[in-house]
Amino acid sequence: MLREDKIRLMHKIAQYEKSAEEYERPAKEYFRGDYLSMHLLQSFFSYTLSYLLILGVFLLYFLERILNAVNVSIVLRFVLRCVVIYAVGLLLFELVTYFVFRRRYEESAARREEHLRCLKRLKKRYDTEERIKELEKEESANA
C-alpha cells in the first residue's frame, strides 16, 4: 500500500543519500577533534606557503631598495615586522578556519542524525505493516 507520508520519507532519505556522499563523507569519517585538527593543519600549511610566496614576490620587487639600504637595524625591523604580520595573519586565519569547519562538522552531524531518524521511522512503518499483515493472516487462518 502506498502512502503519501511514506513516499515523502523515502524521497527525503534518497535525496540525502544522493547528496551526502560528496559533502558528508569527510565529516562522518572523523571524530570532531580529528576533523578540526586536520583542517587547521591544512590551513597552517596553506597560509605559510602563501605568505612565503607573497613575501618572496615582495622581496624580489623591492630587491634594489633593500640592497641599497643595507643597515642592520632596518633589516631587523623589517624581519620583525614580517614575523608579526605572519603571526597575526596566521592567528586570524586559523580562527576563521576553526569556526568554519566546526560549523560544517556540526551541520553535517545534524543532517546525519536527521537521516538516521528518518530511517528509524521508515523501519517502524515497515515493521508495523508486516505485523498487520501477520495478524490478518492469523485471523484469516483462524476463521
C-alpha positions as CSV (number, residue, x, y, z in Angstrom):
1,M,0.0,0.0,0.0
2,L,1.4,3.4,-1.0
3,R,1.1,6.2,1.5
4,E,2.0,9.8,0.7
5,D,3.9,10.3,4.0
6,K,5.9,7.1,3.5
7,I,6.8,8.2,0.0
8,R,7.9,11.6,1.2
9,L,10.0,9.9,3.9
10,M,11.6,7.6,1.3
11,H,12.2,10.5,-1.0
12,K,13.9,12.5,1.8
13,I,16.2,9.5,2.6
14,A,17.1,9.1,-1.1
15,Q,17.8,12.7,-1.5
16,Y,20.1,12.8,1.5
17,E,22.0,9.7,0.4
18,K,22.4,11.1,-3.1
19,S,23.8,14.5,-2.0
20,A,25.6,13.3,1.2
21,E,28.2,11.2,-0.4
22,E,30.3,14.2,-1.5
23,Y,29.7,16.5,1.4
24,E,29.1,14.3,4.4
25,R,31.7,11.6,3.9
26,P,34.7,13.6,5.2
27,A,33.0,14.7,8.3
28,K,31.5,11.3,9.3
29,E,34.8,9.5,8.9
30,Y,36.5,11.5,11.6
31,F,35.9,12.5,15.2
32,R,35.2,16.2,15.7
33,G,38.7,16.9,17.1
34,D,40.4,15.0,14.4
35,Y,38.4,16.7,11.7
36,L,39.2,20.1,13.0
37,S,42.8,19.3,13.6
38,M,43.2,18.1,10.0
39,H,41.7,21.3,8.6
40,L,43.7,23.5,11.0
41,L,46.9,21.8,9.9
42,Q,46.0,22.2,6.2
43,S,45.2,25.8,6.7
44,F,48.5,26.3,8.5
45,F,50.5,24.9,5.6
46,S,48.4,26.8,3.1
47,Y,48.8,30.1,4.9
48,T,52.5,29.6,5.4
49,L,53.1,28.7,1.8
50,S,51.0,31.7,0.6
51,Y,52.8,34.1,3.0
52,L,56.2,32.9,1.9
53,L,55.3,33.3,-1.8
54,I,53.9,36.8,-1.3
55,L,57.0,37.7,0.8
56,G,59.2,36.4,-1.9
57,V,57.5,38.4,-4.6
58,F,57.7,41.5,-2.4
59,L,61.4,40.9,-1.7
60,L,62.1,40.5,-5.4
61,Y,60.1,43.6,-6.3
62,F,62.0,45.8,-3.8
63,L,65.3,44.0,-4.1
64,E,67.2,47.0,-5.3
65,R,66.0,49.2,-2.5
66,I,66.8,46.6,0.1
67,L,70.3,46.1,-1.2
68,N,70.9,49.9,-1.3
69,A,69.7,50.4,2.2
70,V,71.6,47.5,3.9
71,N,71.6,48.5,7.5
72,V,71.3,46.0,10.3
73,S,68.6,48.0,12.2
74,I,66.5,48.4,9.1
75,V,66.8,44.7,8.3
76,L,65.9,43.7,11.9
77,R,62.9,46.0,11.9
78,F,61.8,44.5,8.5
79,V,62.2,40.9,9.7
80,L,60.4,41.7,13.0
81,R,57.5,43.4,11.0
82,C,57.3,40.3,8.7
83,V,57.2,37.9,11.7
84,V,54.5,40.0,13.5
85,I,52.4,40.2,10.3
86,Y,52.8,36.5,9.7
87,A,51.8,35.6,13.3
88,V,48.8,37.9,13.4
89,G,47.6,36.7,10.0
90,L,48.1,33.1,10.9
91,L,46.1,33.5,14.1
92,L,43.2,35.1,12.3
93,F,43.3,32.6,9.5
94,E,43.3,29.7,12.0
95,L,40.4,31.2,14.0
96,V,38.4,31.6,10.8
97,T,39.2,28.0,9.8
98,Y,38.3,26.7,13.2
99,F,34.9,28.3,13.3
100,V,34.1,27.5,9.6
101,F,34.9,23.8,9.9
102,R,33.4,23.4,13.4
103,R,30.1,24.7,12.0
104,R,30.4,22.4,8.9
105,Y,31.0,19.4,11.2
106,E,28.1,20.3,13.4
107,E,25.7,20.8,10.5
108,S,26.9,17.5,9.0
109,A,26.3,15.7,12.3
110,A,22.8,17.2,12.5
111,R,22.0,16.1,8.9
112,R,23.2,12.6,9.7
113,E,21.1,12.4,12.9
114,E,18.0,13.6,10.9
115,H,18.8,10.9,8.3
116,L,19.0,8.2,11.0
117,R,15.7,9.4,12.5
118,C,14.1,9.1,9.0
119,L,15.5,5.6,8.6
120,K,14.2,4.6,12.0
121,R,10.7,6.0,11.2
122,L,10.7,4.1,7.9
123,K,11.7,0.9,9.6
124,K,9.0,1.2,12.2
125,R,6.4,1.7,9.5
126,Y,7.6,-1.4,7.7
127,D,7.6,-3.3,10.9
128,T,4.1,-2.1,11.7
129,E,2.9,-3.1,8.2
130,E,4.5,-6.5,8.5
131,R,2.8,-7.0,11.9
132,I,-0.6,-6.0,10.5
133,K,-0.2,-8.5,7.6
134,E,0.8,-11.3,10.0
135,L,-2.2,-10.5,12.2
136,E,-4.5,-10.5,9.2
137,K,-3.1,-13.9,8.0
138,E,-3.7,-15.3,11.5
139,E,-7.2,-14.1,11.6
140,S,-8.0,-15.5,8.2
141,A,-6.4,-18.8,9.2
142,N,-8.4,-18.9,12.4
143,A,-11.7,-18.1,10.7
